[in-house]
Amino acid sequence: MTNSAHLHLDQIPGYEGGPLAHLPELLDEPLFWLGHLYSCVQSEETEELLFGADYDAAEDFHRQLSGGADWPTFTVPVTAGRLHIVYRNLEGDAGTDYLLHHPDWDRAELLATDDGHFMGPGLSWAELASAADNGSAGGSTTDPHSRLLLLLPAFGDTAIPATAAERLASALHARTAVEDPEQLAVALLEGQGPCGPTHWTTSRNGQQINDGFYSFRNPTNGFALPADRLARVTAALAP
C-alpha cells in the first residue's frame, strides 16, 4: 500500500516513529474510511451500517495499509497550529495517534490514541467542528467532510448540537459509499467510540477539560497533561 516513492514528512517534534508518509490520496478511497471509523462502532447494528457488503474488502485494504513500512500521516490546520493523524504501523502495536503541535512548542501534545488501549477523547464537538471548518491551507485536505471524518475517532462529547447528525451524515455521504449515511451518523454519535460521550467543562483557569477516565485532558487522571499544557491545547483548538 505504501512505498518509498511517497513523500516523507519531517518528524513531528517529540514523536518517535515513522517514516511519516504524506498520502492524501487515501482520503479519496471509500474503503479507507470504513476502517478509519471502525473504532467508533459500538454495536453489531452500527457495524452493519458501516461496512455493509464491503467488510472483507475494507479489512483487506487496512491490512495492506498497516503492513507497510511507511506511517500514513494526515494534517489538519487548527486555530493555532496543526493536528496530526498518524497511522502507527508498529509491529505488535499498531494504531492511530492524534497529536497537536504549534511551531512555538518544543513538542507535540498527544491528545488521543486509537488502538487496543484507547486513550481519549481529545476533542469536544465544538473543537472538532472548528477544525473541520478551518479554511487554512497547508493540511492534507481542505475538504471539511474529510477533516471531520479524520478527527471523529478522537472526539467524545455529551453536548452535541441538534445539527451534528445531519452534518456527519453529509460527510459520510460525500466520502464513503455507505447505504444509509443518515442512520449511521445517528448511531455513531450515540456510541462515540470506546470512551463514549464525555462531559466537557471550562476550568477556573479557562482550560477546556473533560471527565473521561482515559483522557489526557482530564486533570484528575494521573497521566493528564499538566495545567500549562492543558492551557496551550485549549488556546490552539479554540473555536
FIKOLZA-1660 file (N, C-alpha, C; in steps of 0.1 Angstrom, whole numbers, plus 5000, padded with zeros to 4 digits):
% residues 239
   i   px   py   pz ch aa at
   1 5008 4988 5000  A  M  N
   1 5000 5000 5000  A  M CA
   1 5009 5012 5000  A  M  C
   2 5019 5012 5008  A  T  N
   2 5029 5024 5008  A  T CA
   2 5042 5019 5003  A  T  C
   3 5050 5029 4998  A  N  N
   3 5064 5025 4994  A  N CA
   3 5072 5038 4995  A  N  C
   4 5085 5036 4992  A  S  N
   4 5094 5047 4993  A  S CA
   4 5092 5058 4984  A  S  C
   5 5084 5056 4973  A  A  N
   5 5081 5067 4964  A  A CA
   5 5073 5078 4969  A  A  C
   6 5066 5076 4980  A  H  N
   6 5058 5086 4986  A  H CA
   6 5066 5096 4993  A  H  C
   7 5060 5108 4994  A  L  N
   7 5067 5119 5001  A  L CA
   7 5068 5117 5016  A  L  C
   8 5080 5117 5021  A  H  N
   8 5081 5115 5036  A  H CA
   8 5081 5129 5042  A  H  C
   9 5075 5130 5054  A  L  N
   9 5074 5142 5061  A  L CA
   9 5085 5144 5072  A  L  C
  10 5087 5156 5076  A  D  N
  10 5096 5158 5087  A  D CA
  10 5090 5152 5100  A  D  C
  11 5099 5148 5109  A  Q  N
  11 5094 5143 5121  A  Q CA
  11 5086 5153 5129  A  Q  C
  12 5076 5148 5136  A  I  N
  12 5068 5156 5145  A  I CA
  12 5075 5158 5158  A  I  C
  13 5078 5170 5163  A  P  N
  13 5086 5172 5175  A  P CA
  13 5081 5164 5187  A  P  C
  14 5090 5156 5193  A  G  N
  14 5086 5148 5205  A  G CA
  14 5079 5135 5202  A  G  C
  15 5077 5132 5189  A  Y  N
  15 5070 5120 5185  A  Y CA
  15 5080 5111 5178  A  Y  C
  16 5082 5099 5183  A  E  N
  16 5092 5089 5177  A  E CA
  16 5084 5079 5169  A  E  C
  17 5090 5076 5157  A  G  N
  17 5084 5066 5149  A  G CA
  17 5084 5071 5134  A  G  C
  18 5080 5062 5126  A  G  N
  18 5080 5065 5112  A  G CA
  18 5087 5055 5103  A  G  C
  19 5090 5059 5091  A  P  N
  19 5089 5072 5084  A  P CA
  19 5074 5076 5082  A  P  C
  20 5072 5089 5085  A  L  N
  20 5059 5095 5083  A  L CA
  20 5057 5098 5068  A  L  C
  21 5046 5094 5062  A  A  N
  21 5044 5095 5047  A  A CA
  21 5031 5103 5045  A  A  C
  22 5033 5113 5035  A  H  N
  22 5022 5121 5031  A  H CA
  22 5014 5113 5020  A  H  C
  23 5002 5109 5024  A  L  N
  23 4994 5101 5015  A  L CA
  23 4979 5106 5014  A  L  C
  24 4977 5118 5009  A  P  N
  24 4964 5124 5009  A  P CA
  24 4955 5117 4999  A  P  C
  25 4960 5109 4990  A  E  N
  25 4952 5102 4980  A  E CA
  25 4943 5091 4987  A  E  C
  26 4947 5087 4999  A  L  N
  26 4939 5077 5007  A  L CA
  26 4925 5083 5010  A  L  C
  27 4924 5096 5012  A  L  N
  27 4912 5102 5016  A  L CA
  27 4901 5101 5005  A  L  C
  28 4905 5098 4993  A  D  N
  28 4896 5096 4982  A  D CA
  28 4892 5082 4980  A  D  C
  29 4896 5073 4989  A  E  N
  29 4893 5059 4988  A  E CA
  29 4882 5055 4998  A  E  C
  30 4870 5052 4994  A  P  N
  30 4859 5049 5004  A  P CA
  30 4862 5038 5014  A  P  C
  31 4870 5028 5009  A  L  N
  31 4874 5017 5018  A  L CA
  31 4883 5022 5030  A  L  C
  32 4890 5033 5028  A  F  N
  32 4899 5038 5038  A  F CA
  32 4890 5043 5050  A  F  C
  33 4879 5049 5047  A  W  N
  33 4871 5055 5058  A  W CA
  33 4864 5044 5066  A  W  C
  34 4861 5033 5060  A  L  N
  34 4854 5022 5068  A  L CA
  34 4863 5017 5079  A  L  C
  35 4876 5015 5076  A  G  N
  35 4885 5011 5087  A  G CA
  35 4888 5022 5096  A  G  C
  36 4889 5034 5091  A  H  N
  36 4893 5046 5100  A  H CA
  36 4882 5048 5110  A  H  C
  37 4869 5046 5107  A  L  N
  37 4858 5049 5116  A  L CA
  37 4854 5036 5124  A  L  C
  38 4861 5025 5122  A  Y  N
  38 4857 5013 5129  A  Y CA
  38 4856 5014 5144  A  Y  C
  39 4866 5021 5150  A  S  N
  39 4866 5022 5165  A  S CA
  39 4854 5030 5170  A  S  C
  40 4847 5037 5162  A  C  N
  40 4835 5045 5166  A  C CA
  40 4823 5036 5167  A  C  C
  41 4824 5024 5162  A  V  N
  41 4813 5014 5162  A  V CA
  41 4812 5007 5175  A  V  C
  42 4800 5007 5181  A  Q  N
  42 4798 5002 5194  A  Q CA
  42 4786 4991 5194  A  Q  C
  43 4782 4987 5183  A  S  N
  43 4771 4976 5182  A  S CA
  43 4772 4969 5169  A  S  C
  44 4766 4957 5168  A  E  N
  44 4766 4949 5156  A  E CA
  44 4758 4957 5145  A  E  C
  45 4747 4963 5150  A  E  N
  45 4739 4971 5140  A  E CA
  45 4747 4982 5134  A  E  C
  46 4754 4989 5142  A  T  N
  46 4762 5000 5136  A  T CA
  46 4773 4995 5127  A  T  C
  47 4779 4983 5131  A  E  N
  47 4789 4977 5122  A  E CA
  47 4783 4974 5109  A  E  C
  48 4771 4969 5108  A  E  N
  48 4765 4965 5096  A  E CA
  48 4762 4978 5088  A  E  C
  49 4758 4988 5094  A  L  N
  49 4755 5001 5087  A  L CA
  49 4768 5006 5081  A  L  C
  50 4780 5005 5088  A  L  N
  50 4792 5010 5083  A  L CA
  50 4798 5002 5071  A  L  C
  51 4798 4989 5073  A  F  N
  51 4805 4980 5063  A  F CA
  51 4796 4975 5052  A  F  C
  52 4784 4972 5056  A  G  N
  52 4775 4966 5046  A  G CA
  52 4782 4953 5040  A  G  C
  53 4782 4953 5026  A  A  N
  53 4788 4942 5019  A  A CA
  53 4803 4943 5017  A  A  C
  54 4809 4954 5023  A  D  N
  54 4823 4957 5020  A  D CA
  54 4832 4953 5031  A  D  C
  55 4828 4945 5041  A  Y  N
  55 4836 4942 5052  A  Y CA
  55 4849 4936 5048  A  Y  C
  56 4849 4925 5040  A  D  N
  56 4861 4918 5036  A  D CA
  56 4870 4927 5028  A  D  C
  57 4865 4935 5019  A  A  N
  57 4873 4945 5011  A  A CA
  57 4880 4955 5020  A  A  C
  58 4872 4960 5030  A  A  N
  58 4878 4970 5039  A  A CA
  58 4889 4964 5048  A  A  C
  59 4886 4952 5052  A  E  N
  59 4896 4945 5061  A  E CA
  59 4909 4943 5053  A  E  C
  60 4908 4939 5040  A  D  N
  60 4920 4936 5032  A  D CA
  60 4927 4949 5029  A  D  C
  61 4919 4960 5027  A  F  N
  61 4926 4973 5024  A  F CA
  61 4934 4978 5036  A  F  C
  62 4928 4976 5048  A  H  N
  62 4936 4981 5060  A  H CA
  62 4947 4972 5064  A  H  C
  63 4946 4959 5061  A  R  N
  63 4957 4950 5063  A  R CA
  63 4969 4954 5055  A  R  C
  64 4967 4958 5043  A  Q  N
  64 4977 4963 5034  A  Q CA
  64 4983 4977 5039  A  Q  C
  65 4973 4985 5044  A  L  N
  65 4977 4998 5048  A  L CA
  65 4986 4997 5061  A  L  C
  66 4983 4988 5070  A  S  N
  66 4990 4987 5082  A  S CA
  66 5003 4978 5081  A  S  C
  67 5004 4972 5069  A  G  N
  67 5015 4963 5067  A  G CA
  67 5027 4969 5061  A  G  C
  68 5026 4982 5057  A  G  N
  68 5037 4989 5050  A  G CA
  68 5047 4994 5060  A  G  C
  69 5059 4998 5055  A  A  N
  69 5069 5004 5063  A  A CA
  69 5066 5019 5066  A  A  C
  70 5059 5025 5057  A  D  N
  70 5056 5039 5059  A  D CA
  70 5044 5040 5069  A  D  C
  71 5044 5052 5076  A  W  N
  71 5033 5055 5085  A  W CA
  71 5025 5066 5079  A  W  C
  72 5013 5063 5073  A  P  N
  72 5005 5073 5067  A  P CA
  72 5001 5084 5077  A  P  C
  73 5003 5097 5073  A  T  N
  73 5001 5108 5082  A  T CA
  73 4993 5119 5075  A  T  C
  74 4983 5124 5082  A  F  N
  74 4975 5135 5077  A  F CA
  74 4975 5147 5087  A  F  C
  75 4974 5159 5081  A  T  N
  75 4974 5171 5090  A  T CA
  75 4962 5179 5087  A  T  C
  76 4957 5185 5098  A  V  N
  76 4945 5194 5098  A  V CA
  76 4949 5207 5105  A  V  C
  77 4949 5218 5098  A  P  N
  77 4951 5231 5105  A  P CA
  77 4941 5234 5115  A  P  C
  78 4945 5240 5126  A  V  N
  78 4935 5244 5136  A  V CA
  78 4937 5259 5139  A  V  C
  79 4931 5265 5149  A  T  N
  79 4932 5279 5152  A  T CA
  79 4946 5284 5153  A  T  C
  80 4954 5276 5161  A  A  N
  80 4968 5279 5162  A  A CA
  80 4976 5266 5162  A  A  C
  81 4981 5262 5150  A  G  N
  81 4989 5250 5149  A  G CA
  81 4982 5240 5140  A  G  C
  82 4986 5228 5142  A  R  N
  82 4981 5217 5133  A  R CA
  82 4978 5204 5142  A  R  C
  83 4968 5197 5138  A  L  N
  83 4965 5184 5143  A  L CA
  83 4971 5174 5133  A  L  C
  84 4979 5164 5138  A  H  N
  84 4984 5153 5130  A  H CA
  84 4978 5140 5134  A  H  C
  85 4973 5133 5123  A  I  N
  85 4967 5120 5125  A  I CA
  85 4977 5110 5119  A  I  C
  86 4983 5102 5128  A  V  N
  86 4994 5093 5123  A  V CA
  86 4990 5078 5125  A  V  C
  87 4990 5071 5114  A  Y  N
  87 4988 5057 5114  A  Y CA
  87 5001 5050 5118  A  Y  C
  88 5001 5046 5131  A  R  N
  88 5013 5040 5137  A  R CA
  88 5015 5025 5133  A  R  C
  89 5022 5023 5122  A  N  N
  89 5024 5010 5117  A  N CA
  89 5036 5003 5124  A  N  C
  90 5034 5001 5137  A  L  N
  90 5044 4995 5145  A  L CA
  90 5040 4980 5148  A  L  C
  91 5049 4971 5144  A  E  N
  91 5045 4957 5145  A  E CA
  91 5042 4953 5160  A  E  C
  92 5030 4948 5162  A  G  N
  92 5026 4944 5175  A  G CA
  92 5020 4956 5183  A  G  C
  93 5020 4968 5178  A  D  N
  93 5015 4979 5185  A  D CA
  93 5009 4989 5175  A  D  C
  94 5001 4985 5166  A  A  N
  94 4996 4994 5155  A  A CA
  94 4984 5002 5161  A  A  C
  95 4982 5014 5156  A  G  N
  95 4971 5022 5160  A  G CA
  95 4972 5035 5153  A  G  C
  96 4963 5045 5157  A  T  N
  96 4963 5058 5152  A  T CA
  96 4965 5068 5163  A  T  C
  97 4975 5077 5161  A  D  N
  97 4978 5087 5171  A  D CA
  97 4973 5101 5166  A  D  C
  98 4967 5109 5176  A  Y  N
  98 4962 5122 5173  A  Y CA
  98 4971 5132 5181  A  Y  C
  99 4978 5140 5174  A  L  N
  99 4988 5149 5180  A  L CA
  99 4985 5164 5176  A  L  C
 100 4987 5173 5185  A  L  N
 100 4986 5187 5183  A  L CA
 100 4999 5194 5184  A  L  C
 101 5003 5202 5174  A  H  N
 101 5016 5209 5175  A  H CA
 101 5014 5223 5170  A  H  C
 102 5022 5232 5177  A  H  N
 102 5023 5246 5173  A  H CA
 102 5038 5249 5171  A  H  C
 103 5041 5257 5161  A  P  N
 103 5056 5260 5158  A  P CA
 103 5064 5265 5170  A  P  C
 104 5057 5271 5179  A  D  N
 104 5064 5276 5191  A  D CA
 104 5066 5266 5202  A  D  C
 105 5060 5254 5201  A  W  N
 105 5062 5244 5211  A  W CA
 105 5074 5235 5208  A  W  C
 106 5080 5230 5219  A  D  N
 106 5092 5221 5217  A  D CA
 106 5087 5207 5214  A  D  C
 107 5075 5204 5216  A  R  N
 107 5070 5191 5214  A  R CA
 107 5055 5191 5211  A  R  C
 108 5050 5181 5204  A  A  N
 108 5036 5179 5201  A  A CA
 108 5029 5173 5213  A  A  C
 109 5016 5176 5215  A  E  N
 109 5009 5170 5226  A  E CA
 109 5000 5159 5220  A  E  C
 110 5001 5147 5226  A  L  N
 110 4993 5136 5223  A  L CA
 110 4979 5138 5229  A  L  C
 111 4969 5139 5220  A  L  N
 111 4955 5141 5225  A  L CA
 111 4947 5128 5226  A  L  C
 112 4950 5118 5217  A  A  N
 112 4942 5106 5217  A  A CA
 112 4950 5095 5210  A  A  C
 113 4948 5083 5214  A  T  N
 113 4953 5071 5206  A  T CA
 113 4942 5062 5204  A  T  C
 114 4941 5057 5191  A  D  N
 114 4930 5048 5187  A  D CA
 114 4936 5035 5184  A  D  C
 115 4936 5026 5194  A  D  N
 115 4942 5013 5193  A  D CA
 115 4935 5004 5204  A  D  C
 116 4941 4992 5207  A  G  N
 116 4936 4983 5217  A  G CA
 116 4936 4989 5231  A  G  C
 117 4943 4999 5233  A  H  N
 117 4944 5006 5246  A  H CA
 117 4940 5021 5244  A  H  C
 118 4928 5023 5240  A  F  N
 118 4923 5036 5236  A  F CA
 118 4925 5046 5247  A  F  C
 119 4930 5058 5243  A  M  N
 119 4932 5070 5252  A  M CA
 119 4924 5081 5245  A  M  C
 120 4916 5088 5253  A  G  N
 120 4908 5099 5248  A  G CA
 120 4895 5101 5256  A  G  C
 121 4886 5109 5251  A  P  N
 121 4887 5117 5239  A  P CA
 121 4897 5129 5240  A  P  C
 122 4901 5134 5229  A  G  N
 122 4909 5146 5228  A  G CA
 122 4903 5158 5223  A  G  C
 123 4890 5157 5218  A  L  N
 123 4884 5168 5212  A  L CA
 123 4869 5169 5216  A  L  C
 124 4864 5181 5219  A  S  N
 124 4850 5183 5220  A  S CA
 124 4844 5184 5206  A  S  C
 125 4830 5184 5206  A  W  N
 125 4824 5186 5193  A  W CA
 125 4827 5200 5187  A  W  C
 126 4827 5210 5196  A  A  N
 126 4830 5224 5191  A  A CA
 126 4844 5225 5185  A  A  C
 127 4854 5218 5191  A  E  N
 127 4867 5218 5186  A  E CA
 127 4868 5210 5173  A  E  C
 128 4861 5199 5173  A  L  N
 128 4861 5191 5161  A  L CA
 128 4855 5198 5149  A  L  C
 129 4844 5205 5151  A  A  N
 129 4837 5212 5140  A  A CA
 129 4846 5224 5136  A  A  C
 130 4852 5231 5145  A  S  N
 130 4861 5242 5142  A  S CA
 130 4872 5238 5133  A  S  C
 131 4879 5227 5137  A  A  N
 131 4890 5222 5129  A  A CA
 131 4885 5217 5115  A  A  C
 132 4874 5211 5114  A  A  N
 132 4868 5207 5101  A  A CA
 132 4866 5219 5092  A  A  C
 133 4861 5230 5098  A  D  N
 133 4858 5242 5090  A  D CA
 133 4869 5252 5088  A  D  C
 134 4881 5249 5094  A  N  N
 134 4892 5258 5092  A  N CA
 134 4896 5258 5078  A  N  C
 135 4896 5270 5072  A  G  N
 135 4898 5271 5058  A  G CA
 135 4913 5273 5054  A  G  C
 136 4922 5272 5064  A  S  N
 136 4936 5274 5062  A  S CA
 136 4942 5263 5053  A  S  C
 137 4951 5267 5044  A  A  N
 137 4957 5257 5035  A  A CA
 137 4969 5251 5043  A  A  C
 138 4976 5241 5037  A  G  N
 138 4987 5235 5044  A  G CA
 138 4985 5222 5050  A  G  C
 139 4972 5217 5050  A  G  N
 139 4969 5204 5056  A  G CA
 139 4969 5194 5044  A  G  C
 140 4964 5182 5048  A  S  N
 140 4963 5171 5038  A  S CA
 140 4951 5173 5029  A  S  C
 141 4941 5181 5033  A  T  N
 141 4930 5184 5025  A  T CA
 141 4923 5196 5030  A  T  C
 142 4916 5204 5022  A  T  N
 142 4908 5215 5026  A  T CA
 142 4893 5211 5027  A  T  C
 143 4890 5199 5024  A  D  N
 143 4876 5194 5024  A  D CA
 143 4871 5192 5038  A  D  C
 144 4861 5200 5042  A  P  N
 144 4856 5199 5056  A  P CA
 144 4850 5185 5059  A  P  C
 145 4845 5178 5049  A  H  N
 145 4840 5165 5052  A  H CA
 145 4851 5155 5056  A  H  C
 146 4862 5155 5048  A  S  N
 146 4873 5147 5051  A  S CA
 146 4879 5150 5065  A  S  C
 147 4880 5163 5068  A  R  N
 147 4886 5167 5081  A  R CA
 147 4877 5162 5092  A  R  C
 148 4864 5163 5091  A  L  N
 148 4855 5159 5101  A  L CA
 148 4857 5144 5104  A  L  C
 149 4857 5136 5093  A  L  N
 149 4859 5121 5095  A  L CA
 149 4872 5117 5100  A  L  C
 150 4883 5124 5096  A  L  N
 150 4896 5121 5100  A  L CA
 150 4897 5123 5116  A  L  C
 151 4891 5133 5121  A  L  N
 151 4892 5136 5135  A  L CA
 151 4881 5129 5144  A  L  C
 152 4871 5124 5138  A  L  N
 152 4860 5118 5145  A  L CA
 152 4864 5108 5156  A  L  C
 153 4873 5099 5154  A  P  N
 153 4876 5089 5164  A  P CA
 153 4882 5095 5176  A  P  C
 154 4887 5107 5176  A  A  N
 154 4893 5114 5187  A  A CA
 154 4883 5122 5195  A  A  C
 155 4871 5122 5191  A  F  N
 155 4861 5131 5197  A  F CA
 155 4852 5123 5207  A  F  C
 156 4847 5130 5217  A  G  N
 156 4837 5125 5226  A  G CA
 156 4831 5136 5233  A  G  C
 157 4817 5137 5233  A  D  N
 157 4811 5149 5239  A  D CA
 157 4796 5146 5242  A  D  C
 158 4792 5149 5254  A  T  N
 158 4778 5147 5258  A  T CA
 158 4769 5158 5252  A  T  C
 159 4775 5169 5249  A  A  N
 159 4767 5181 5244  A  A CA
 159 4770 5184 5230  A  A  C
 160 4763 5177 5221  A  I  N
 160 4764 5179 5207  A  I CA
 160 4751 5186 5202  A  I  C
 161 4753 5195 5192  A  P  N
 161 4741 5203 5187  A  P CA
 161 4732 5194 5179  A  P  C
 162 4720 5199 5178  A  A  N
 162 4709 5191 5170  A  A CA
 162 4713 5189 5156  A  A  C
 163 4722 5198 5151  A  T  N
 163 4726 5197 5137  A  T CA
 163 4738 5187 5134  A  T  C
 164 4743 5181 5145  A  A  N
 164 4755 5172 5144  A  A CA
 164 4753 5160 5135  A  A  C
 165 4741 5154 5137  A  A  N
 165 4738 5142 5129  A  A CA
 165 4737 5145 5114  A  A  C
 166 4731 5156 5111  A  E  N
 166 4730 5160 5097  A  E CA
 166 4743 5163 5091  A  E  C
 167 4752 5170 5099  A  R  N
 167 4765 5173 5094  A  R CA
 167 4773 5161 5092  A  R  C
 168 4773 5151 5101  A  L  N
 168 4781 5139 5100  A  L CA
 168 4775 5131 5088  A  L  C
 169 4762 5130 5086  A  A  N
 169 4756 5123 5075  A  A CA
 169 4761 5129 5062  A  A  C
 170 4762 5142 5061  A  S  N
 170 4767 5148 5049  A  S CA
 170 4781 5144 5045  A  S  C
 171 4789 5143 5056  A  A  N
 171 4803 5139 5054  A  A CA
 171 4804 5124 5050  A  A  C
 172 4796 5116 5056  A  L  N
 172 4796 5102 5052  A  L CA
 172 4791 5100 5038  A  L  C
 173 4781 5108 5034  A  H  N
 173 4776 5107 5020  A  H CA
 173 4786 5111 5010  A  H  C
 174 4794 5122 5014  A  A  N
 174 4804 5127 5005  A  A CA
 174 4816 5118 5003  A  A  C
 175 4820 5112 5014  A  R  N
 175 4833 5105 5014  A  R CA
 175 4833 5090 5014  A  R  C
 176 4821 5084 5017  A  T  N
 176 4820 5069 5017  A  T CA
 176 4809 5065 5008  A  T  C
 177 4807 5052 5007  A  A  N
 177 4797 5046 4999  A  A CA
 177 4787 5038 5007  A  A  C
 178 4785 5042 5020  A  V  N
 178 4776 5035 5029  A  V CA
 178 4762 5038 5024  A  V  C
 179 4753 5028 5026  A  E  N
 179 4739 5028 5020  A  E CA
 179 4730 5038 5028  A  E  C
 180 4732 5040 5041  A  D  N
 180 4723 5048 5049  A  D CA
 180 4731 5058 5057  A  D  C
 181 4737 5068 5052  A  P  N
 181 4746 5077 5060  A  P CA
 181 4738 5084 5071  A  P  C
 182 4725 5087 5069  A  E  N
 182 4718 5093 5080  A  E CA
 182 4717 5084 5092  A  E  C
 183 4713 5072 5090  A  Q  N
 183 4711 5063 5102  A  Q CA
 183 4725 5060 5108  A  Q  C
 184 4735 5058 5100  A  L  N
 184 4749 5056 5105  A  L CA
 184 4753 5068 5113  A  L  C
 185 4751 5080 5109  A  A  N
 185 4755 5092 5116  A  A CA
 185 4749 5092 5130  A  A  C
 186 4736 5089 5131  A  V  N
 186 4729 5089 5144  A  V CA
 186 4736 5078 5153  A  V  C
 187 4738 5066 5147  A  A  N
 187 4744 5056 5155  A  A CA
 187 4758 5059 5160  A  A  C
 188 4766 5065 5152  A  L  N
 188 4780 5069 5156  A  L CA
 188 4780 5079 5167  A  L  C
 189 4771 5088 5166  A  L  N
 189 4770 5099 5176  A  L CA
 189 4764 5094 5189  A  L  C
 190 4757 5083 5189  A  E  N
 190 4752 5077 5201  A  E CA
 190 4763 5070 5208  A  E  C
 191 4771 5062 5201  A  G  N
 191 4781 5054 5207  A  G CA
 191 4794 5061 5210  A  G  C
 192 4799 5069 5201  A  Q  N
 192 4810 5078 5202  A  Q CA
 192 4823 5070 5207  A  Q  C
 193 4825 5058 5201  A  G  N
 193 4837 5051 5203  A  G CA
 193 4839 5045 5217  A  G  C
 194 4851 5040 5219  A  P  N
 194 4854 5033 5231  A  P CA
 194 4851 5040 5244  A  P  C
 195 4853 5053 5244  A  C  N
 195 4852 5061 5256  A  C CA
 195 4837 5066 5259  A  C  C
 196 4829 5066 5248  A  G  N
 196 4816 5070 5250  A  G CA
 196 4815 5086 5251  A  G  C
 197 4803 5091 5252  A  P  N
 197 4801 5106 5254  A  P CA
 197 4808 5110 5267  A  P  C
 198 4815 5121 5266  A  T  N
 198 4823 5127 5277  A  T CA
 198 4818 5141 5280  A  T  C
 199 4818 5145 5293  A  H  N
 199 4813 5158 5296  A  H CA
 199 4825 5168 5297  A  H  C
 200 4823 5179 5289  A  W  N
 200 4834 5189 5289  A  W CA
 200 4829 5201 5297  A  W  C
 201 4839 5208 5304  A  T  N
 201 4837 5220 5312  A  T CA
 201 4849 5229 5310  A  T  C
 202 4847 5241 5314  A  T  N
 202 4858 5251 5314  A  T CA
 202 4863 5253 5329  A  T  C
 203 4876 5251 5331  A  S  N
 203 4881 5252 5344  A  S CA
 203 4882 5267 5349  A  S  C
 204 4885 5269 5361  A  R  N
 204 4887 5283 5366  A  R CA
 204 4898 5290 5359  A  R  C
 205 4907 5283 5354  A  N  N
 205 4918 5289 5346  A  N CA
 205 4915 5290 5331  A  N  C
 206 4903 5287 5327  A  G  N
 206 4899 5288 5313  A  G CA
 206 4903 5276 5304  A  G  C
 207 4907 5265 5310  A  Q  N
 207 4911 5253 5303  A  Q CA
 207 4898 5245 5299  A  Q  C
 208 4898 5240 5287  A  Q  N
 208 4888 5231 5283  A  Q CA
 208 4892 5217 5288  A  Q  C
 209 4884 5211 5297  A  I  N
 209 4887 5198 5303  A  I CA
 209 4875 5189 5302  A  I  C
 210 4877 5176 5304  A  N  N
 210 4866 5167 5304  A  N CA
 210 4867 5157 5316  A  N  C
 211 4857 5148 5317  A  D  N
 211 4857 5138 5328  A  D CA
 211 4860 5124 5323  A  D  C
 212 4866 5123 5312  A  G  N
 212 4869 5109 5306  A  G CA
 212 4880 5102 5314  A  G  C
 213 4877 5089 5317  A  F  N
 213 4887 5081 5325  A  F CA
 213 4900 5079 5318  A  F  C
 214 4900 5080 5304  A  Y  N
 214 4912 5077 5296  A  Y CA
 214 4917 5089 5289  A  Y  C
 215 4913 5101 5293  A  S  N
 215 4916 5113 5286  A  S CA
 215 4928 5121 5292  A  S  C
 216 4937 5125 5283  A  F  N
 216 4948 5134 5287  A  F CA
 216 4943 5147 5291  A  F  C
 217 4931 5151 5288  A  R  N
 217 4925 5164 5291  A  R CA
 217 4916 5164 5303  A  R  C
 218 4917 5153 5311  A  N  N
 218 4910 5152 5324  A  N CA
 218 4920 5154 5335  A  N  C
 219 4921 5166 5341  A  P  N
 219 4932 5168 5351  A  P CA
 219 4932 5159 5363  A  P  C
 220 4921 5152 5366  A  T  N
 220 4921 5142 5377  A  T CA
 220 4928 5129 5374  A  T  C
 221 4931 5127 5361  A  N  N
 221 4938 5115 5357  A  N CA
 221 4953 5117 5360  A  N  C
 222 4960 5107 5365  A  G  N
 222 4974 5108 5369  A  G CA
 222 4983 5110 5357  A  G  C
 223 4978 5106 5345  A  F  N
 223 4986 5108 5333  A  F CA
 223 4982 5120 5325  A  F  C
 224 4973 5129 5330  A  A  N
 224 4968 5141 5323  A  A CA
 224 4979 5150 5320  A  A  C
 225 4977 5159 5310  A  L  N
 225 4987 5169 5307  A  L CA
 225 4987 5179 5319  A  L  C
 226 4998 5185 5322  A  P  N
 226 4999 5195 5333  A  P CA
 226 4991 5207 5329  A  P  C
 227 4988 5216 5339  A  A  N
 227 4979 5227 5337  A  A CA
 227 4984 5236 5325  A  A  C
 228 4997 5239 5325  A  D  N
 228 5002 5248 5315  A  D CA
 228 5000 5243 5300  A  D  C
 229 5002 5230 5299  A  R  N
 229 5000 5224 5286  A  R CA
 229 4985 5222 5282  A  R  C
 230 4977 5220 5292  A  L  N
 230 4962 5220 5290  A  L CA
 230 4958 5233 5285  A  L  C
 231 4964 5244 5290  A  A  N
 231 4960 5257 5286  A  A CA
 231 4964 5260 5272  A  A  C
 232 4976 5255 5268  A  R  N
 232 4980 5258 5254  A  R CA
 232 4972 5250 5244  A  R  C
 233 4968 5238 5248  A  V  N
 233 4960 5230 5240  A  V CA
 233 4946 5237 5238  A  V  C
 234 4941 5242 5249  A  T  N
 234 4928 5249 5248  A  T CA
 234 4929 5261 5238  A  T  C
 235 4940 5269 5239  A  A  N
 235 4941 5280 5231  A  A CA
 235 4943 5277 5216  A  A  C
 236 4950 5266 5214  A  A  N
 236 4953 5262 5200  A  A CA
 236 4940 5257 5193  A  A  C
 237 4931 5251 5201  A  L  N
 237 4919 5245 5195  A  L CA
 237 4907 5254 5196  A  L  C
 238 4909 5265 5202  A  A  N
 238 4897 5274 5204  A  A CA
 238 4889 5276 5192  A  A  C
 239 4875 5273 5193  A  P  N
 239 4867 5275 5181  A  P CA
 239 4866 5290 5177  A  P  C
% end
